[in-house]
Amino acid sequence: MKKKRKLLMELFTSTLYLSAFTFGGGYVIVSLLKERFVDQLHYIDEKEMLDLVAIAQSAPGAIAVNGAIVLGYKMAGILGIIVCVIGTIIPPIVIISVIAYFYKIFITNKIISAMLLGMRAGIGAIIVSVVYDMALSVMDEHQGRNILIMIVSFVLNYFFNINIMYIILGCILLAIIDLVMRRKKA
């Protein structure tokens, strides 16, 4: 029981801290969750984290909360979900409440505007780093096929404006076909 309580406290404090000091959206917090729970605490391995991120991305809602849900469930079940979600949502609620209260002052302050502009550049760099790390993890298995899927998905979305939902459905169909073919071989 003491070990479970310690784990729950670690989950809460980690998600609270990461959520409080993460700017730039869900993809940034996902990279920090990976750094904390895979690299520092070694609670899960990188492949498991990649799977959890895939689940979080495919579910509707904010990716930071979805990531907290799947991580909490993986680590401590239903209680882990509750602890991680509370830890993840407290900082944005407090920050948004303060900003809403002082909105007029913030919107006209040049220092805050410059600070937010600088944060935007840093956030872009963090997102590129996350995409790079995730791409390297995906490339470990079936490298040629995965590169082809990423390139085709990018081209379809960027150049032909194909809705991302159709691309995701196409990838799901490819995965199902791959699964059926593997089962036939086995």
FENFENCOR-V948258 format. One record per residue. N is the residue number from 1. PSI is psi in whole degrees, 0 to 359 (none if undefined). NEAR is the number of other C-alpha atoms within 12 Angstrom. Layout:
n=N psi=PSI near=NEAR
n=N psi=PSI near=NEAR
This chain:
n=1 psi=320 near=8
n=2 psi=323 near=8
n=3 psi=320 near=10
n=4 psi=318 near=15
n=5 psi=319 near=16
n=6 psi=318 near=17
n=7 psi=315 near=25
n=8 psi=319 near=32
n=9 psi=321 near=25
n=10 psi=317 near=26
n=11 psi=314 near=39
n=12 psi=308 near=34
n=13 psi=323 near=23
n=14 psi=312 near=34
n=15 psi=324 near=41
n=16 psi=312 near=32
n=17 psi=311 near=26
n=18 psi=319 near=36
n=19 psi=325 near=39
n=20 psi=327 near=27
n=21 psi=23 near=20
n=22 psi=122 near=31
n=23 psi=137 near=31
n=24 psi=2 near=29
n=25 psi=185 near=27
n=26 psi=324 near=31
n=27 psi=330 near=34
n=28 psi=315 near=31
n=29 psi=329 near=37
n=30 psi=317 near=46
n=31 psi=324 near=38
n=32 psi=326 near=36
n=33 psi=317 near=43
n=34 psi=313 near=35
n=35 psi=317 near=23
n=36 psi=307 near=26
n=37 psi=338 near=31
n=38 psi=305 near=22
n=39 psi=318 near=16
n=40 psi=307 near=15
n=41 psi=341 near=17
n=42 psi=36 near=16
n=43 psi=325 near=23
n=44 psi=162 near=23
n=45 psi=172 near=22
n=46 psi=323 near=27
n=47 psi=318 near=21
n=48 psi=319 near=23
n=49 psi=320 near=35
n=50 psi=319 near=31
n=51 psi=318 near=23
n=52 psi=321 near=34
n=53 psi=319 near=36
n=54 psi=318 near=23
n=55 psi=315 near=24
n=56 psi=322 near=28
n=57 psi=328 near=24
n=58 psi=346 near=20
n=59 psi=148 near=17
n=60 psi=149 near=13
n=61 psi=182 near=15
n=62 psi=132 near=22
n=63 psi=329 near=32
n=64 psi=316 near=43
n=65 psi=317 near=38
n=66 psi=319 near=31
n=67 psi=319 near=44
n=68 psi=322 near=48
n=69 psi=308 near=38
n=70 psi=323 near=36
n=71 psi=314 near=46
n=72 psi=318 near=39
n=73 psi=317 near=23
n=74 psi=320 near=28
n=75 psi=322 near=32
n=76 psi=19 near=28
n=77 psi=210 near=20
n=78 psi=318 near=18
n=79 psi=324 near=25
n=80 psi=321 near=31
n=81 psi=310 near=27
n=82 psi=313 near=27
n=83 psi=313 near=34
n=84 psi=319 near=40
n=85 psi=316 near=34
n=86 psi=315 near=30
n=87 psi=327 near=33
n=88 psi=325 near=41
n=89 psi=341 near=31
n=90 psi=307 near=24
n=91 psi=313 near=25
n=92 psi=323 near=30
n=93 psi=314 near=17
n=94 psi=312 near=17
n=95 psi=314 near=19
n=96 psi=323 near=15
n=97 psi=316 near=13
n=98 psi=315 near=15
n=99 psi=318 near=16
n=100 psi=321 near=15
n=101 psi=320 near=13
n=102 psi=26 near=14
n=103 psi=312 near=15
n=104 psi=320 near=12
n=105 psi=316 near=15
n=106 psi=318 near=18
n=107 psi=333 near=16
n=108 psi=354 near=12
n=109 psi=120 near=14
n=110 psi=328 near=12
n=111 psi=315 near=13
n=112 psi=320 near=17
n=113 psi=317 near=15
n=114 psi=321 near=15
n=115 psi=317 near=15
n=116 psi=323 near=18
n=117 psi=318 near=16
n=118 psi=322 near=16
n=119 psi=326 near=19
n=120 psi=320 near=19
n=121 psi=318 near=16
n=122 psi=321 near=18
n=123 psi=319 near=23
n=124 psi=317 near=19
n=125 psi=320 near=18
n=126 psi=318 near=25
n=127 psi=319 near=25
n=128 psi=319 near=17
n=129 psi=318 near=19
n=130 psi=313 near=26
n=131 psi=318 near=21
n=132 psi=311 near=15
n=133 psi=317 near=24
n=134 psi=321 near=28
n=135 psi=320 near=21
n=136 psi=321 near=19
n=137 psi=320 near=23
n=138 psi=328 near=26
n=139 psi=347 near=20
n=140 psi=322 near=17
n=141 psi=138 near=13
n=142 psi=53 near=14
n=143 psi=310 near=15
n=144 psi=315 near=13
n=145 psi=317 near=18
n=146 psi=320 near=22
n=147 psi=316 near=19
n=148 psi=316 near=17
n=149 psi=317 near=24
n=150 psi=316 near=23
n=151 psi=313 near=17
n=152 psi=318 near=21
n=153 psi=315 near=25
n=154 psi=312 near=19
n=155 psi=314 near=17
n=156 psi=318 near=21
n=157 psi=313 near=18
n=158 psi=314 near=15
n=159 psi=327 near=12
n=160 psi=2 near=13
n=161 psi=35 near=14
n=162 psi=132 near=18
n=163 psi=137 near=17
n=164 psi=332 near=19
n=165 psi=320 near=15
n=166 psi=324 near=15
n=167 psi=318 near=24
n=168 psi=315 near=23
n=169 psi=322 near=16
n=170 psi=320 near=19
n=171 psi=322 near=21
n=172 psi=316 near=16
n=173 psi=316 near=14
n=174 psi=319 near=17
n=175 psi=320 near=17
n=176 psi=316 near=14
n=177 psi=317 near=14
n=178 psi=318 near=16
n=179 psi=314 near=14
n=180 psi=317 near=13
n=181 psi=321 near=12
n=182 psi=321 near=11
n=183 psi=324 near=10
n=184 psi=322 near=9
n=185 psi=325 near=8
n=186 psi=none near=7
